[in-house]
Amino acid sequence: MEVTLVKADPWHWEQIVKDEKANQTKLYFPSLTDPEELQASNVYHLRVGIKNSGHISFKFHGNEAEINELLVLPEFQSRGIGKIAIQQVVDYLQSRSITLIWLVTHPENTWAIAVYQKTGFKTVDRMENPYGDGEPRIKMEYRF
Ligand SMILES: CC(C)(COP(=O)(O)OP(=O)(O)OC[C@H]1O[C@@H](n2cnc3c(N)ncnc32)[C@H](O)[C@@H]1OP(=O)(O)O)[C@@H](O)C(=O)NCCC(=O)NCCS
């Protein structure tokens, strides 16, 4: 499977927010629906051939980075795209001399957790209700 990351331009943001809202669940809390978060993020489409299969996004915090979004659209899930996308972002951030990458996910999102663990992320913290939706979250880290 060949997955190409293509930087999303501001005129694609409306579609990105639409995709996130359409796929929101108890286990998946979209972050780019917050305009400030979207503005501060580096957002990339996940292209398979000419088709858009989702998006991934990250933010820099000094010499650390946060992956604040990963969405593979339902019709493209389970084909290895999420794993490839995360690995490409990890490789890119390594090339930018980032020393630590972190992300937050739901402790019951076992599928996302499997993707992150396979790439080398480790769970380092658990938080109760950090987003105010009554749900717990875990923090995972990748150290170079
Ligand atoms: C979670 C998500 C990102 C995974 O992306 P994906 O492209 O569908 O996943 P992949 O095909 O790369 O699967 C990677 C691993 O997940 C596991 N997996 C695959 N299909 C699965 C399924 N149906 N159920 C549970 N785990 C599964 C496997 O361990 C697989 O590794 P393997 O290929 O080495 O066996 C994607 O399903 C998604 O966007 N879900 C909705 C939004 C979301 O939860 N985002 C994460 C927010 S933190």
The ligand as an SDF file (V2000), in Angstrom:
LIG
                    3D

 48 50  0  0  0  0  0  0  0  0999 V2000
   -7.5750    3.8060   14.5150 C   0  0  0  0  0  0  0  0  0  0  0  0
   -7.2340    4.0750   13.0420 C   0  0  0  0  0  0  0  0  0  0  0  0
   -6.4270    5.3400   12.9520 C   0  0  0  0  0  0  0  0  0  0  0  0
   -6.4010    2.8920   12.5240 C   0  0  0  0  0  0  0  0  0  0  0  0
   -6.0290    3.1250   11.1820 O   0  0  0  0  0  0  0  0  0  0  0  0
   -6.1640    1.9640   10.0940 P   0  0  0  0  0  0  0  0  0  0  0  0
   -5.5260    2.4040    8.8530 O   0  0  0  0  0  0  0  0  0  0  0  0
   -7.5810    1.5800   10.0100 O   0  0  0  0  0  0  0  0  0  0  0  0
   -5.3260    0.7980   10.8300 O   0  0  0  0  0  0  0  0  0  0  0  0
   -4.2630   -0.1980   10.1860 P   0  0  0  0  0  0  0  0  0  0  0  0
   -4.9070   -0.9150    9.0530 O   0  0  0  0  0  0  0  0  0  0  0  0
   -3.0110    0.5620    9.9390 O   0  0  0  0  0  0  0  0  0  0  0  0
   -4.0530   -1.2220   11.3720 O   0  0  0  0  0  0  0  0  0  0  0  0
   -2.9240   -1.2320   12.1950 C   0  0  0  0  0  0  0  0  0  0  0  0
   -3.0860   -2.2880   13.2750 C   0  0  0  0  0  0  0  0  0  0  0  0
   -4.3610   -2.1870   13.9110 O   0  0  0  0  0  0  0  0  0  0  0  0
   -4.8950   -3.4950   14.1820 C   0  0  0  0  0  0  0  0  0  0  0  0
   -6.1830   -3.6370   13.4380 N   0  0  0  0  0  0  0  0  0  0  0  0
   -6.3880   -3.7020   12.1160 C   0  0  0  0  0  0  0  0  0  0  0  0
   -7.7120   -3.7930   11.8570 N   0  0  0  0  0  0  0  0  0  0  0  0
   -8.3350   -3.7940   13.0530 C   0  0  0  0  0  0  0  0  0  0  0  0
   -9.7010   -3.8680   13.4450 C   0  0  0  0  0  0  0  0  0  0  0  0
  -10.7030   -3.9990   12.5450 N   0  0  0  0  0  0  0  0  0  0  0  0
   -9.9740   -3.8240   14.7690 N   0  0  0  0  0  0  0  0  0  0  0  0
   -8.9990   -3.7210   15.6920 C   0  0  0  0  0  0  0  0  0  0  0  0
   -7.6760   -3.6380   15.3690 N   0  0  0  0  0  0  0  0  0  0  0  0
   -7.3630   -3.6820   14.0640 C   0  0  0  0  0  0  0  0  0  0  0  0
   -3.8810   -4.4700   13.7090 C   0  0  0  0  0  0  0  0  0  0  0  0
   -3.0730   -4.8250   14.8470 O   0  0  0  0  0  0  0  0  0  0  0  0
   -3.0650   -3.7100   12.7030 C   0  0  0  0  0  0  0  0  0  0  0  0
   -1.7220   -4.0970   12.6710 O   0  0  0  0  0  0  0  0  0  0  0  0
   -1.2190   -5.2280   11.6160 P   0  0  0  0  0  0  0  0  0  0  0  0
   -1.6020   -4.7140   10.2620 O   0  0  0  0  0  0  0  0  0  0  0  0
    0.2550   -5.2660   11.8530 O   0  0  0  0  0  0  0  0  0  0  0  0
   -1.9310   -6.4800   11.9830 O   0  0  0  0  0  0  0  0  0  0  0  0
   -8.5140    4.2040   12.1610 C   0  0  0  0  0  0  0  0  0  0  0  0
   -9.2710    3.0530   12.2830 O   0  0  0  0  0  0  0  0  0  0  0  0
   -9.3590    5.4120   12.5090 C   0  0  0  0  0  0  0  0  0  0  0  0
   -9.1400    6.4820   11.9460 O   0  0  0  0  0  0  0  0  0  0  0  0
  -10.3610    5.2630   13.4100 N   0  0  0  0  0  0  0  0  0  0  0  0
  -11.2900    6.3440   13.7450 C   0  0  0  0  0  0  0  0  0  0  0  0
  -10.5960    7.5600   14.3350 C   0  0  0  0  0  0  0  0  0  0  0  0
   -9.6550    7.2360   15.4590 C   0  0  0  0  0  0  0  0  0  0  0  0
   -9.9520    6.4850   16.3930 O   0  0  0  0  0  0  0  0  0  0  0  0
   -8.4660    7.8560   15.3930 N   0  0  0  0  0  0  0  0  0  0  0  0
   -7.4510    7.7590   16.4220 C   0  0  0  0  0  0  0  0  0  0  0  0
   -7.6820    8.8440   17.3880 C   0  0  0  0  0  0  0  0  0  0  0  0
   -6.4460    8.8740   18.6770 S   0  0  0  0  0  0  0  0  0  0  0  0
  1  2  1  0
  2  3  1  0
  2  4  1  0
  2 36  1  0
  4  5  1  0
  5  6  1  0
  6  7  2  0
  6  8  1  0
  6  9  1  0
  9 10  1  0
 10 11  2  0
 10 12  1  0
 10 13  1  0
 13 14  1  0
 14 15  1  0
 15 16  1  0
 15 30  1  0
 16 17  1  0
 17 18  1  0
 17 28  1  0
 18 19  1  0
 18 27  1  0
 19 20  2  0
 20 21  1  0
 21 22  1  0
 21 27  2  0
 22 23  1  0
 22 24  2  0
 24 25  1  0
 25 26  2  0
 26 27  1  0
 28 29  1  0
 28 30  1  0
 30 31  1  0
 31 32  1  0
 32 33  2  0
 32 34  1  0
 32 35  1  0
 36 37  1  0
 36 38  1  0
 38 39  2  0
 38 40  1  0
 40 41  1  0
 41 42  1  0
 42 43  1  0
 43 44  2  0
 43 45  1  0
 45 46  1  0
 46 47  1  0
 47 48  1  0
M  END
$$$$
